[in-house]
Amino acid sequence: MSLRYLSAPRLRRSLLLGSLLLAGTFNVQAGEEMLRKPVGKGAYEMAWSQQENALWVATSQSRKADKGGVVYRLDPVSLDVTLAIHNDLKPFGATINTKTQTLWFGNTTSSAVTAIDAKTGDVKGRLVLDDRQRSETVRPLQPRELVVDETTNTVYISGIGKESVIWAVDGDTLKLKSTLADTGKFSTGLAIDAAAKRLYATNGDGELLTIDTTSNKILSRKKLQDDGKEHFYLNLSLDTAGHRAFVTDSKEPEVLVVDLRNGNVLQKIAAPESLAVLFNPTRNEAYVTHREAGKVSVIDGKSYKVVKTFDTPTHPNSLALSADGKTLYVSVKQASSKEKEATEPDDIIRIAL
C-alpha cells in the first residue's frame, strides 16, 4: 500500500481555511445551484467527516488498467482533491466511525474490508471476510453496504450472494466478531439504529429483516409486498425518531415508506426505479438516486410527495450528507459496460439544500 499526499501541510492548512471561509458564503451565493467536478473512474460510495471537514470518495478506477483503487479526500466546498490514498484493493462501499475517526471501505471484488485513519490518511489494516478461492462452482460472498455502531465500535457489512450473510467486525482489533447467516438472496441494503440496538436489512426476496445487535439474531423478516410483481429492495435509510424506513426498489417505479415497528408499508411513492436513498432529519426529507433516469428526487417526509428533482446525467449512484444537513453530495457514474469502459472520470455533485 502506498500513500500519495497531494499537498504539503502548510498548503493543506491554507486549503482548509479557504474551505471554511467559503463554506460560510456558499449557501448565500449558490442558492440551489449544483457544483459538479470529475474525481476518478469507478466512483462509488462516500463518507463525510465533520472533524476533518472532508468528503471521502471510494473509487475502483479502471477494471482493466488498474489493479487497485484510490480513496480521495475532497474539499467539501470546492470538491478539489486534497489527498489520494492508493490501495491495491478496489474500494466500493464506505462508512465512517465519527467517534474514532476511522473510515471503512468494502473491497467488494476481494471480499475484504479496509480501515483508514481519517486524520492521517494512513491505512490501519484490512480483513479478508471470505477467503475462498473463486471457481466455476465457488462464488465468495462480496461486501456491499457498511454501517457502524459507534456505541460498540462494531462495523456491520452485508456479504451478498445467493445465500447472503452479515459480518460483524470489531472496530478496535479489525477481527471478525460474528457472522449472521441466512439473510436472503442478494441481501444488499443495511441500516442501523444503534440506540435501539437494531440492524435492518433488505434483500432480493423482497424482505425487510430486523436484527437484534445484542444477540445477533434475526427478530423478524417480512415480505414488504405480495402483489405478484418483481421487487428488489436495494437500499434503505432510517428515520429513527419517526420509526420509519425509506426503501428503494430497482425493479418497480416506487419508493416505499415502511413502519419499522411492524414492517407495514405506510406509503408507496411514485418515482423511477431507484438505487440509493438517504434520509435527512434536519429537513425531514429523503433523497433518492435514479440511476437509469439520471435524476435525484427530493421526497418530503410529511406529505410523501416528490417536491423537487435534480437532473444529474449520466448515472447518479451514491449519496452523502453534511453533518448540518444543508449539503447533499452525489456520485455520478459515466456510461460504462464490461465490453466498453468509460473514457472519462466519474463526477461528484455538491447540492446546497
C-alpha positions as CSV (number, residue, x, y, z in Angstrom):
1,M,0.0,0.0,0.0
2,S,1.3,3.5,-0.8
3,L,0.2,6.9,0.1
4,R,0.4,10.0,-2.1
5,Y,-0.2,13.3,-0.4
6,L,-1.3,16.0,-2.9
7,S,-0.4,18.9,-0.7
8,A,2.1,19.9,1.9
9,P,0.9,20.5,5.5
10,R,1.0,24.3,5.1
11,L,-0.9,24.1,1.8
12,R,-3.4,21.8,3.4
13,R,-4.0,24.2,6.2
14,S,-4.5,27.0,3.7
15,L,-7.0,24.9,1.7
16,L,-8.8,24.1,4.9
17,L,-9.0,27.8,5.9
18,G,-10.2,28.7,2.5
19,S,-12.9,26.0,2.6
20,L,-14.1,27.2,6.0
21,L,-14.3,30.8,4.7
22,L,-16.1,29.7,1.6
23,A,-18.5,27.4,3.5
24,G,-20.0,30.4,5.2
25,T,-20.9,32.1,2.0
26,F,-21.7,29.2,-0.3
27,N,-25.4,28.9,0.5
28,V,-25.9,32.6,0.0
29,Q,-24.0,32.8,-3.3
30,A,-25.0,29.5,-4.8
31,G,-28.6,29.0,-3.6
32,E,-29.7,25.7,-5.1
33,E,-27.0,25.6,-7.8
34,M,-25.1,22.4,-8.3
35,L,-21.3,22.2,-8.3
36,R,-20.0,19.3,-10.4
37,K,-16.5,18.1,-10.7
38,P,-14.7,14.9,-12.0
39,V,-12.9,12.9,-9.4
40,G,-11.8,9.5,-10.9
41,K,-13.0,6.4,-12.6
42,G,-15.2,4.0,-10.7
43,A,-16.6,6.4,-8.1
44,Y,-19.0,4.7,-5.7
45,E,-19.8,5.5,-2.1
46,M,-18.8,8.4,0.1
47,A,-18.3,9.3,3.7
48,W,-18.5,12.7,5.4
49,S,-16.0,13.7,8.1
50,Q,-17.1,16.8,10.1
51,Q,-14.0,16.8,12.2
52,E,-11.7,16.8,9.2
53,N,-14.1,18.9,7.1
54,A,-13.7,16.5,4.3
55,L,-15.7,14.3,1.9
56,W,-14.2,10.9,1.2
57,V,-14.9,9.0,-2.0
58,A,-14.2,5.4,-2.9
59,T,-13.1,4.8,-6.5
60,S,-12.3,1.5,-8.0
61,Q,-10.6,3.0,-11.0
62,S,-10.4,1.1,-14.3
63,R,-11.4,-2.5,-14.2
64,K,-8.8,-3.4,-16.9
65,A,-5.9,-1.0,-16.5
66,D,-5.7,-0.6,-12.7
67,K,-5.2,-3.4,-10.3
68,G,-6.3,-1.5,-7.2
69,G,-8.3,1.7,-6.4
70,V,-8.0,5.1,-4.9
71,V,-9.7,6.8,-1.9
72,Y,-9.9,10.5,-2.4
73,R,-10.4,13.2,0.2
74,L,-12.2,16.2,-1.3
75,D,-12.6,19.7,-0.1
76,P,-16.4,19.8,0.8
77,V,-16.9,23.2,-0.8
78,S,-14.8,23.3,-3.9
79,L,-14.7,19.5,-4.4
80,D,-11.0,19.7,-5.1
81,V,-8.9,16.7,-4.3
82,T,-6.7,17.3,-1.2
83,L,-5.5,13.7,-0.7
84,A,-5.3,10.5,-2.6
85,I,-4.8,7.1,-0.9
86,H,-3.8,4.4,-3.3
87,N,-4.7,0.8,-2.3
88,D,-4.0,-2.5,-4.0
89,L,-7.6,-3.5,-3.4
90,K,-10.6,-1.7,-5.1
91,P,-12.9,0.2,-2.6
92,F,-16.6,0.4,-3.3
93,G,-18.8,0.7,-0.1
94,A,-17.9,3.4,2.5
95,T,-18.8,4.5,6.0
96,I,-17.1,6.3,8.9
97,N,-17.0,6.0,12.7
98,T,-17.1,9.6,13.7
99,K,-16.0,8.9,17.3
100,T,-12.8,7.0,16.3
101,Q,-12.4,8.9,13.0
102,T,-11.9,5.6,11.2
103,L,-13.0,5.2,7.6
104,W,-14.2,1.8,6.5
105,F,-14.2,0.7,2.8
106,G,-15.6,-2.5,1.4
107,N,-13.4,-4.2,-1.1
108,T,-16.2,-6.0,-3.0
109,T,-14.2,-7.9,-5.6
110,S,-11.7,-9.0,-3.0
111,S,-14.2,-10.0,-0.3
112,A,-12.4,-7.8,2.2
113,V,-12.7,-4.6,4.3
114,T,-10.1,-1.8,4.8
115,A,-9.8,0.6,7.7
116,I,-8.2,4.1,7.2
117,D,-7.4,6.8,9.7
118,A,-9.4,9.9,8.7
119,K,-7.0,12.2,10.5
120,T,-3.8,11.0,8.9
121,G,-4.9,9.0,5.8
122,D,-2.9,6.0,7.0
123,V,-4.2,2.6,6.2
124,K,-4.8,1.0,9.6
125,G,-5.4,-2.6,8.4
126,R,-7.5,-4.9,6.4
127,L,-9.6,-8.0,7.0
128,V,-10.5,-10.7,4.4
129,L,-14.1,-11.7,5.1
130,D,-14.4,-14.6,2.7
131,D,-11.1,-16.3,1.8
132,R,-12.5,-19.0,-0.5
133,Q,-10.9,-19.1,-4.0
134,R,-13.3,-18.2,-6.8
135,S,-14.0,-21.0,-9.2
136,E,-16.8,-22.2,-11.5
137,T,-18.7,-23.6,-8.5
138,V,-17.5,-21.3,-5.7
139,R,-18.5,-17.6,-5.5
140,P,-17.1,-15.8,-2.5
141,L,-19.5,-13.5,-0.8
142,Q,-19.0,-9.9,-1.7
143,P,-19.1,-6.9,0.8
144,R,-21.6,-4.3,-0.3
145,E,-23.0,-1.9,2.4
146,L,-21.2,-0.9,5.6
147,V,-22.7,0.7,8.8
148,V,-21.1,1.4,12.1
149,D,-22.5,1.1,15.6
150,E,-20.4,3.8,17.3
151,T,-21.6,2.7,20.8
152,T,-19.8,-0.6,20.5
153,N,-17.4,0.2,17.7
154,T,-18.7,-2.6,15.6
155,V,-18.8,-2.5,11.8
156,Y,-21.6,-4.4,10.1
157,I,-21.1,-5.4,6.5
158,S,-23.6,-7.1,4.1
159,G,-22.0,-10.0,2.3
160,I,-24.1,-10.7,-0.8
161,G,-24.6,-13.9,-2.8
162,K,-27.4,-16.3,-3.4
163,E,-27.3,-17.0,0.3
164,S,-26.2,-13.8,1.9
165,V,-24.7,-13.0,5.3
166,I,-24.0,-10.0,7.6
167,W,-20.5,-9.8,9.1
168,A,-19.8,-8.0,12.4
169,V,-16.3,-6.7,12.7
170,D,-14.6,-5.4,15.8
171,G,-13.5,-1.8,15.0
172,D,-10.7,-1.9,17.6
173,T,-9.0,-5.2,16.6
174,L,-10.2,-5.4,13.0
175,K,-11.2,-9.0,13.7
176,L,-14.4,-10.8,12.8
177,K,-16.8,-10.9,15.8
178,S,-19.6,-13.0,14.2
179,T,-21.4,-13.9,11.0
180,L,-25.1,-13.8,10.7
181,A,-26.2,-16.3,8.0
182,D,-29.5,-16.7,6.1
183,T,-30.2,-13.1,5.3
184,G,-31.7,-13.9,2.0
185,K,-30.9,-13.8,-1.7
186,F,-28.6,-10.8,-2.5
187,S,-29.2,-9.0,0.7
188,T,-27.9,-5.6,-0.2
189,G,-29.4,-2.9,2.0
190,L,-28.2,-2.2,5.5
191,A,-29.1,0.4,8.1
192,I,-28.6,0.7,11.9
193,D,-30.4,2.2,14.8
194,A,-27.6,1.9,17.4
195,A,-29.7,3.4,20.3
196,A,-32.5,0.8,19.7
197,K,-29.9,-2.0,19.2
198,R,-31.5,-2.8,15.8
199,L,-30.0,-3.6,12.4
200,Y,-32.2,-3.6,9.3
201,A,-31.5,-5.3,6.0
202,T,-33.3,-5.8,2.7
203,N,-32.9,-8.5,0.1
204,G,-33.8,-9.7,-3.4
205,D,-36.5,-11.8,-1.9
206,G,-38.5,-8.6,-1.2
207,E,-38.0,-8.9,2.6
208,L,-37.2,-6.5,5.4
209,L,-35.1,-8.1,8.2
210,T,-35.0,-6.8,11.7
211,I,-31.9,-7.9,13.7
212,D,-31.0,-7.6,17.4
213,T,-27.4,-6.4,17.6
214,T,-27.1,-7.6,21.1
215,S,-27.9,-11.3,20.4
216,N,-27.0,-11.0,16.7
217,K,-30.2,-12.8,15.8
218,I,-33.0,-12.1,13.3
219,L,-36.1,-11.0,15.2
220,S,-38.3,-10.8,12.1
221,R,-38.4,-11.0,8.4
222,K,-41.3,-9.6,6.5
223,K,-42.1,-9.6,2.8
224,L,-43.0,-6.0,2.2
225,Q,-45.3,-6.5,-0.8
226,D,-47.1,-9.6,-2.0
227,D,-48.6,-8.2,-5.2
228,G,-47.2,-10.6,-7.8
229,K,-44.7,-8.1,-9.1
230,E,-40.9,-8.5,-9.1
231,H,-39.3,-6.3,-6.4
232,F,-35.6,-5.9,-5.5
233,Y,-35.2,-3.6,-2.5
234,L,-31.7,-2.4,-2.8
235,N,-31.2,0.2,-0.1
236,L,-32.9,1.7,2.9
237,S,-32.4,4.8,5.1
238,L,-33.9,5.3,8.6
239,D,-35.8,8.0,10.3
240,T,-35.2,6.6,13.7
241,A,-37.3,9.3,15.5
242,G,-40.2,8.5,13.3
243,H,-39.7,4.8,13.3
244,R,-39.7,4.8,9.5
245,A,-37.5,3.4,6.7
246,F,-37.3,4.7,3.2
247,V,-36.7,1.8,0.9
248,T,-35.6,1.9,-2.8
249,D,-36.8,-0.6,-5.4
250,S,-34.7,-1.3,-8.5
251,K,-37.5,-3.2,-10.3
252,E,-40.6,-1.1,-9.7
253,P,-41.1,2.7,-10.1
254,E,-41.7,3.4,-6.5
255,V,-40.1,4.2,-3.1
256,L,-41.6,2.6,0.0
257,V,-42.0,4.1,3.4
258,V,-42.1,1.3,6.0
259,D,-43.1,1.3,9.7
260,L,-40.1,-0.2,11.5
261,R,-42.3,-1.3,14.4
262,N,-44.3,-3.8,12.4
263,G,-42.9,-3.8,8.8
264,N,-46.1,-2.4,7.3
265,V,-45.9,-0.2,4.2
266,L,-47.0,3.3,5.1
267,Q,-46.7,4.8,1.7
268,K,-45.8,4.0,-1.9
269,I,-44.2,7.0,-3.6
270,A,-44.2,7.1,-7.4
271,A,-40.7,7.5,-8.7
272,P,-38.4,6.0,-11.3
273,E,-36.6,2.7,-10.4
274,S,-34.2,3.7,-7.7
275,L,-30.8,2.9,-6.1
276,A,-29.6,4.9,-3.2
277,V,-31.7,6.6,-0.5
278,L,-30.7,9.0,2.3
279,F,-33.0,10.5,5.0
280,N,-32.2,14.0,6.2
281,P,-33.7,14.5,9.7
282,T,-32.8,18.2,9.7
283,R,-35.2,18.9,6.8
284,N,-37.4,15.9,7.1
285,E,-36.6,14.9,3.5
286,A,-35.4,11.8,1.7
287,Y,-33.1,11.9,-1.3
288,V,-33.2,9.1,-3.9
289,T,-30.9,8.4,-6.9
290,H,-32.5,7.1,-10.1
291,R,-29.5,5.6,-11.9
292,E,-31.1,4.9,-15.3
293,A,-33.3,8.0,-15.3
294,G,-30.3,10.3,-14.5
295,K,-32.2,12.1,-11.7
296,V,-32.2,12.6,-7.9
297,S,-35.5,13.0,-6.2
298,V,-36.3,15.0,-3.1
299,I,-39.2,13.5,-1.1
300,D,-40.9,15.5,1.6
301,G,-41.1,13.4,4.8
302,K,-44.5,14.7,5.8
303,S,-46.5,14.7,2.6
304,Y,-44.6,11.9,0.9
305,K,-44.5,14.0,-2.3
306,V,-41.6,14.3,-4.7
307,V,-41.1,18.1,-4.2
308,K,-38.0,18.5,-6.3
309,T,-36.0,16.7,-8.9
310,F,-32.3,17.3,-9.8
311,D,-31.2,16.3,-13.3
312,T,-27.8,14.6,-12.9
313,P,-26.9,12.8,-16.1
314,T,-25.5,10.2,-16.6
315,H,-25.9,7.7,-13.8
316,P,-26.3,9.1,-10.2
317,N,-25.2,6.5,-7.8
318,S,-24.5,7.1,-4.1
319,L,-25.3,9.9,-1.6
320,A,-23.7,11.6,1.4
321,L,-24.9,14.4,3.6
322,S,-23.1,17.0,5.6
323,A,-23.4,16.9,9.3
324,D,-25.6,20.0,9.4
325,G,-28.0,18.6,6.8
326,K,-27.5,21.5,4.5
327,T,-25.4,20.0,1.7
328,L,-26.0,16.9,-0.3
329,Y,-23.3,15.0,-2.3
330,V,-24.0,12.7,-5.2
331,S,-21.6,10.4,-7.0
332,V,-22.4,10.2,-10.7
333,K,-21.1,7.5,-13.0
334,Q,-20.3,7.7,-16.7
335,A,-21.8,5.2,-19.1
336,S,-19.8,2.0,-18.9
337,S,-20.1,-1.7,-19.6
338,K,-17.9,-4.8,-19.4
339,E,-17.3,-4.5,-23.1
340,K,-16.6,-0.8,-23.1
341,E,-15.3,1.1,-20.1
342,A,-15.9,4.8,-19.6
343,T,-13.2,7.0,-21.0
344,E,-13.9,9.9,-18.7
345,P,-13.7,10.0,-14.8
346,D,-16.9,9.9,-12.7
347,D,-18.2,13.0,-11.1
348,I,-19.2,14.3,-7.7
349,I,-22.0,16.8,-7.4
350,R,-22.5,19.2,-4.5
351,I,-26.0,20.5,-3.9
352,A,-26.8,23.3,-1.5
353,L,-30.1,22.3,0.0
